[in-house]
Amino acid sequence: MTQMEDSWIDVGALAEIAVRGARVVKTPIGCVAIFRGEQDEIFAIEDSCPHNGGPLSQGIVHGNAVTCPLHNWVISLETGAAQGADEGSVKTFSLKLIDGRILLDLTVLAAARAA
């Protein structure tokens, strides 16, 4: 394995996440929500709404966005930015899909932990 490959960790199978569903991965810097879109797209963002800390993993996924279950803020799964008139953002994390397994890049997690 190369150094680049060592930074990726298997967090589960795509088939284990319902379409428009989510899974939570606990990390040293907090929880990361892994989302599966309608076309099997995968996204990873912080599992805490920038508005009031609501669990985004429990929100409603629509298109490439999730609506927070607490106060209906809409967060882009691609950029982590709040949509519409709301302001704020969450961190996004890199994922890749190999043979039906979802891999999360630990590089950003390690950098955030060191900061």
WOGILIN-V171887 format. One record per helix or strand of 2 or more residues. SS is the DSSP state (H for helix, E for strand). FROM is the first residue (numbers start at 1). TO is the last residue. If there is no record, write none. Layout:
BEGIN
{{SS/FROM/TO} {SS/FROM/TO}}
END
This chain:
BEGIN
{{H/3/6} {E/8/13} {H/14/16} {E/21/27} {E/30/36} {E/42/46} {H/56/58} {E/60/62} {E/65/67} {E/74/76} {E/81/82} {E/92/93} {E/95/98} {E/101/105} {H/106/114}}
END
